[in-house]
């Protein structure tokens, strides 16, 4: 069993540097399949999900050369297989991002239903609807989705019935090599979607409307290689800001992304004393008088669901009643049950809404991590709690947070890893 052991109520101080974004890294790696030329990606986070995606690309025939801890050169000229191993696909939710590139470049993709965190129903129908609009056929055979376009894809108007980030990314990656013009709306606006478009433009794609809900793409015959730096992780930035606010600490968060408006807005709404230096990519958090505020998740540029559990923990230390409305995933509020065992006061209104009443003094407990974001929320709760907290299932947390134990320890937290992690998939 791999777990984190935390001694709570230790003040944090100092500086922490934000890593590259997991949510930007994985689609960028998938996009490397769209060209035969080398693609160099830098500032990749050193996390399990990136390593797993690299192993998946190699299993398809791509060459992945790790240049240093945060840089890969991916050459997909040798890709022969368009069928993903079932177990490898089930290890990574982002394996669905291979759909668009494989069909666009090779005319076929055979993928299992993707795995990932268990936070509720996450249908993939919107992905396949987008490919169908471009002329592909989709069949569900046994445990696999078989998507084919042997004559290539043709540009079309794509209406996404949900503003899905990964469906938007798949539609974009498919459309850049389709014949003619494609319009995608409503497209997701998340920073990593914009970053993917910027990378594809470097590769020769013709995309207009970046950062808007309407993308217009003129297909090209081929794409070339490029070098692309992965943007900083806005979710990690928000996580460390909450860690400081929970522990009444003063820290400086460096190399943050420029687009942080919904996160800084919500921190301020909770009474967090901060100094956001946008052009210097720096956020300073100071001890604060916390107050309750509504947490309403939505698509970007509103408050992201991936920070809802962390802010739910923050609500336990804020004066008043915080209403959480998590409409995206029906299981994403389940972490509140374990927070209650630590002393949080929660009124669960329905699967998508809950009230958190604060402030409450939390007590350390043994807590099992059901998914990545709930897991890091329990780590934050452990930092604020009296006594010792043990978070089991910690390998899930390391899927998305680079060097999380080391970074917290350098700030003064008393946290350590215990046990053996599951081995990483072997790279050639």
C-alpha positions in Angstrom: 0.0 0.0 0.0 1.3 3.4 -1.0 0.3 6.3 1.3 1.1 9.7 2.6 1.5 10.3 6.4 0.9 13.9 7.5 1.4 15.7 10.8 -1.0 18.6 10.8 -1.1 22.2 11.8 2.5 23.0 10.7 2.8 26.5 9.2 4.1 26.8 5.7 6.6 29.4 4.5 8.8 30.0 1.5 8.4 29.6 -2.2 7.1 26.9 -4.6 7.4 26.6 -8.3 4.4 25.4 -10.4 5.0 22.5 -12.8 3.7 22.0 -16.3 0.0 21.3 -16.7 -1.1 17.6 -16.9 -4.2 18.7 -18.8 -2.0 20.4 -21.4 0.7 17.8 -21.6 -1.5 14.8 -22.5 -3.3 16.3 -25.6 0.1 17.7 -26.8 1.6 14.3 -26.6 -1.4 12.9 -28.6 -1.1 15.6 -31.2 2.5 14.4 -32.0 0.8 11.5 -33.8 -0.4 14.0 -36.5 3.0 14.3 -38.1 5.9 12.1 -39.2 8.4 14.7 -38.0 9.8 15.0 -34.5 7.9 17.0 -31.9 9.8 18.3 -28.9 7.7 19.0 -25.8 9.3 20.8 -22.9 8.1 21.6 -19.3 6.3 18.3 -19.1 5.3 17.5 -15.6 7.1 14.5 -14.2 4.0 12.5 -13.3 2.6 9.1 -13.8 0.0 10.1 -16.4 2.7 11.6 -18.7 4.8 8.5 -18.4 1.8 6.3 -19.1 0.9 8.3 -22.3 4.5 8.0 -23.4 4.3 4.2 -23.0 1.0 4.1 -24.9 2.5 6.1 -27.8 5.4 3.7 -28.0 3.1 0.7 -28.0 1.6 2.1 -31.2 5.0 2.4 -32.8 6.0 6.0 -32.0 9.5 6.7 -30.8 9.6 8.6 -27.5 13.0 9.9 -26.6 13.2 11.4 -23.1 15.7 14.3 -23.3 15.5 15.2 -19.7 13.1 14.9 -16.8 10.7 17.4 -18.4 11.3 17.0 -22.1 10.3 14.4 -24.6 11.0 14.2 -28.4 8.2 12.2 -30.0 8.5 10.8 -33.6 5.4 9.1 -34.9 6.7 8.1 -38.3 7.0 4.5 -37.3 3.3 4.2 -36.1 1.9 1.0 -37.5 -0.8 0.1 -35.1 -4.0 2.0 -34.6 -5.3 -0.4 -32.0 -4.7 0.4 -28.3 -4.1 -2.4 -25.8 -7.2 -2.8 -23.5 -5.3 -2.6 -20.2 -3.2 0.3 -21.3 -6.2 2.3 -22.4 -8.0 1.6 -19.2 -5.1 3.0 -17.1 -5.5 6.5 -18.6 -8.7 8.5 -19.2 -6.7 10.7 -21.6 -6.2 7.7 -23.9 -9.5 8.9 -25.6 -7.3 11.8 -27.0 -5.7 9.3 -29.4 -9.0 9.1 -31.3 -8.8 12.2 -33.4 -5.1 12.0 -34.3 -5.3 8.3 -35.3 -8.4 8.6 -37.4 -7.1 11.9 -39.0 -3.6 10.5 -39.9 -4.3 6.8 -40.3 -8.0 6.5 -41.0 -8.7 4.2 -38.1 -8.7 4.0 -34.3 -9.6 1.0 -32.1 -9.8 2.1 -28.5 -11.2 0.6 -25.3 -13.5 2.7 -23.1 -11.0 5.0 -21.3 -10.3 4.5 -17.6 -9.2 7.2 -15.1 -10.6 8.6 -11.9 -14.0 7.3 -10.6 -15.9 10.6 -10.2 -19.1 9.8 -12.0 -20.4 9.1 -15.4 -18.1 10.6 -18.1 -19.6 9.6 -21.4 -17.6 9.7 -24.6 -20.4 10.0 -27.1 -19.6 13.6 -27.9 -16.2 12.5 -29.1 -17.6 10.1 -31.5 -20.4 12.4 -32.6 -17.7 14.9 -33.7 -15.8 12.2 -35.7 -19.1 11.1 -37.3 -19.8 14.7 -38.3 -16.4 14.6 -40.2 -17.4 11.5 -42.0 -16.1 8.7 -39.8 -18.0 5.5 -38.9 -18.1 4.3 -35.3 -19.0 0.8 -34.1 -18.9 -0.7 -30.6 -17.4 -4.1 -30.9 -17.0 -6.1 -27.6 -15.0 -3.8 -25.3 -13.7 -1.5 -28.1 -14.8 1.4 -30.2 -13.8 1.0 -33.8 -13.7 4.4 -35.6 -12.9 4.4 -39.4 -12.5 6.9 -42.2 -10.6 5.0 -44.9 -11.1 7.8 -47.4 -10.1 10.5 -45.0 -12.2 13.1 -43.0 -14.1 16.0 -44.6 -14.6 19.3 -42.9 -18.1 20.0 -41.4 -20.0 22.0 -38.9 -19.6 20.3 -35.5 -22.0 21.1 -32.7 -20.9 19.8 -29.4 -23.8 19.0 -27.2 -21.6 19.4 -24.1 -18.7 21.9 -23.7 -16.3 19.0 -23.2 -12.6 19.8 -23.1 -11.3 16.5 -24.4 -14.1 16.3 -27.0 -13.1 19.8 -28.2 -9.5 18.7 -28.4 -10.3 15.5 -30.3 -12.5 17.5 -32.8 -9.7 20.0 -33.3 -7.0 17.3 -33.9 -9.3 15.5 -36.3 -10.2 18.6 -38.2 -6.7 20.0 -38.8 -6.1 17.2 -41.4 -9.7 17.0 -42.8 -10.5 18.2 -46.3 -12.1 21.7 -46.3 -13.3 23.9 -43.5 -14.6 22.8 -40.1 -16.4 24.9 -37.5 -16.6 23.7 -33.9 -19.0 25.2 -31.4 -19.5 25.6 -28.6 -15.8 24.9 -28.1 -14.2 24.6 -24.7 -12.1 27.6 -23.6 -9.8 26.0 -21.1 -6.2 27.3 -21.2 -4.9 23.8 -22.3 -7.3 23.9 -25.3 -5.8 27.2 -26.4 -2.3 25.8 -25.8 -3.1 22.8 -28.0 -4.3 25.1 -30.8 -1.1 27.2 -30.5 1.0 24.0 -30.8 -1.0 22.8 -33.9 -0.6 26.2 -35.5 3.2 25.9 -35.0 2.9 22.5 -36.9 1.2 24.2 -39.8 -2.5 24.0 -38.9 -4.9 26.8 -39.8 -7.1 27.6 -36.8 -9.0 30.8 -36.0 -11.0 31.8 -33.0 -8.6 30.7 -30.2 -10.1 31.5 -26.8 -13.6 31.7 -28.1 -16.5 29.3 -28.3 -16.3 29.1 -32.1 -13.3 27.6 -33.8 -12.9 27.7 -37.6 -10.3 25.2 -39.0 -9.1 25.0 -42.5 -7.7 21.5 -43.1 -4.2 21.0 -44.5 -2.6 18.1 -46.2 0.2 17.5 -43.7 1.7 18.9 -40.5 5.3 19.3 -39.6 7.2 19.0 -36.4 7.6 21.7 -33.8 8.9 22.6 -30.3 6.3 23.4 -27.8 6.5 24.4 -24.1 3.7 23.0 -21.8 1.9 25.8 -19.9 1.9 26.0 -16.2 -0.8 24.1 -14.2 -3.6 26.3 -13.0 -5.0 23.5 -10.8 -1.7 23.0 -9.0 -1.5 26.8 -8.5 -4.9 26.8 -6.9 -4.0 23.8 -4.7 -1.0 25.5 -3.2 -2.9 28.7 -2.6 -5.5 26.7 -0.7 -2.8 24.9 1.3 -1.4 28.3 2.4 -4.9 29.7 3.2 -5.9 26.6 5.2 -2.8 26.8 7.4 -2.8 30.6 7.8 0.6 30.7 6.1 2.5 33.1 3.9 4.0 31.6 0.7 5.0 32.7 -2.7 3.9 30.7 -5.7 6.1 31.1 -8.8 5.9 30.4 -12.5 2.1 30.4 -12.4 0.0 30.6 -15.6 -1.2 34.0 -16.7 -4.9 33.0 -17.0 -6.0 32.6 -13.4 -9.0 34.9 -13.2 -11.7 32.4 -11.9 -9.3 31.0 -9.3 -8.0 34.3 -8.0 -11.6 35.6 -7.9 -12.8 32.6 -5.8 -9.8 32.9 -3.4 -10.7 36.5 -2.9 -14.3 35.7 -2.3 -13.2 33.4 0.5 -11.3 36.3 2.1 -7.8 35.1 1.1 -5.3 37.9 1.4 -3.3 37.7 -1.8 -1.1 39.6 -4.2 -1.5 38.4 -7.8 1.4 39.7 -9.9 0.2 38.6 -13.3 3.0 39.8 -15.5 5.6 38.3 -13.1 3.7 35.0 -13.0 3.7 35.1 -9.2 1.0 34.8 -6.5 1.6 35.6 -2.9 -0.7 34.2 -0.2 -0.8 35.7 3.3 -2.6 34.7 6.5 -6.3 35.5 6.1 -9.7 35.8 7.8 -11.6 33.2 5.8 -15.3 33.6 5.1 -17.8 31.4 3.3 -18.5 31.7 -0.4 -20.5 29.8 -2.9 -18.6 27.2 -5.0 -20.3 26.9 -8.4 -18.4 24.8 -10.9 -18.6 25.5 -14.6 -16.7 25.5 -17.8 -13.8 27.9 -18.2 -13.5 30.9 -17.7 -15.6 30.1 -14.6 -14.6 28.0 -11.6 -13.1 24.6 -12.6 -14.4 21.4 -11.2 -10.9 20.1 -10.7 -10.5 22.6 -7.8 -13.9 22.0 -6.2 -12.7 19.4 -3.6 -9.7 21.6 -2.6 -12.0 24.6 -2.0 -14.5 22.3 -0.3 -11.8 21.7 2.3 -11.1 25.4 2.5 -14.8 25.9 3.3 -14.4 23.9 6.5 -12.1 26.7 7.8 -14.3 29.6 6.6 -16.8 31.5 8.7 -20.3 30.7 7.6 -22.1 28.3 5.3 -20.6 27.5 1.8 -23.0 26.1 -0.8 -21.2 23.7 -3.2 -22.9 23.0 -6.6 -21.0 20.3 -8.5 -23.3 19.7 -11.5 -20.7 18.0 -13.7 -20.0 14.7 -11.9 -22.5 13.0 -9.6 -19.8 11.3 -7.4 -17.4 14.3 -7.0 -19.0 15.3 -3.7 -18.4 11.9 -2.1 -15.2 13.1 -0.6 -17.3 15.1 1.9 -18.3 11.9 3.7 -14.7 11.3 4.6 -14.2 14.9 5.6 -17.0 14.5 8.0 -15.1 11.8 9.8 -12.4 14.4 10.3 -14.9 16.8 11.9 -16.3 18.7 9.0 -19.9 19.8 9.3 -21.7 19.0 6.0 -25.3 18.9 4.9 -25.6 16.8 1.7 -28.6 18.3 -0.2 -28.5 16.0 -3.2 -25.9 14.2 -5.3 -24.8 17.5 -6.8 -25.2 20.0 -3.9 -23.9 20.3 -0.4 -23.5 22.8 2.4 -20.2 23.1 4.4 -20.5 25.0 7.7 -17.4 26.4 9.2 -15.1 27.0 10.8 -14.5 23.5 12.2 -11.4 22.0 13.9 -10.4 19.0 11.9 -8.9 15.8 13.4 -6.5 13.5 11.7 -7.8 10.3 10.3 -6.9 7.4 8.0 -8.5 8.4 4.7 -8.6 6.5 1.4 -8.1 8.5 -1.8 -10.8 7.6 -4.4 -9.5 9.8 -7.1 -6.8 12.4 -7.9 -8.6 15.6 -6.8 -10.3 14.1 -3.8 -6.9 12.7 -2.8 -5.1 16.0 -2.8 -8.1 17.5 -0.9 -7.5 15.0 1.8 -3.8 16.0 1.9 -4.9 19.6 2.4 -7.3 18.6 5.1 -4.4 16.7 6.8 -2.3 19.9 6.7 -5.0 21.8 8.6 -6.0 19.0 11.0 -4.9 18.2 14.6 -2.7 15.2 14.8 -1.8 12.6 12.2 -3.6 12.0 8.9 -2.8 9.0 6.6 -4.0 9.2 3.0 -4.0 5.8 1.3 -4.2 5.3 -2.4 -1.7 8.1 -2.8 -0.5 6.8 -6.2 -3.6 8.4 -7.6 -2.4 11.8 -6.3 1.0 11.4 -8.0 -0.8 10.9 -11.3 -1.4 14.6 -11.4 1.0 16.4 -8.9 4.7 16.4 -9.6 6.9 16.0 -6.5 4.0 16.9 -4.2 5.6 15.5 -1.1 8.9 17.3 -1.8 7.2 20.6 -2.6 5.1 20.6 0.6 8.1 19.5 2.7 10.2 22.3 1.4 7.4 24.7 2.5 7.6 23.3 6.0 4.8 20.6 5.9 5.5 17.4 7.8 4.6 14.8 5.2 6.2 11.6 4.0 5.6 8.8 1.6 5.3 5.2 2.8 5.1 1.9 0.9 5.7 0.9 -2.7 4.2 2.5 -5.7 2.9 0.5 -8.6 5.7 0.3 -11.2 5.6 2.7 -14.1 5.0 1.2 -17.6 8.3 0.5 -19.2 9.5 2.7 -22.0 11.5 1.2 -24.8 
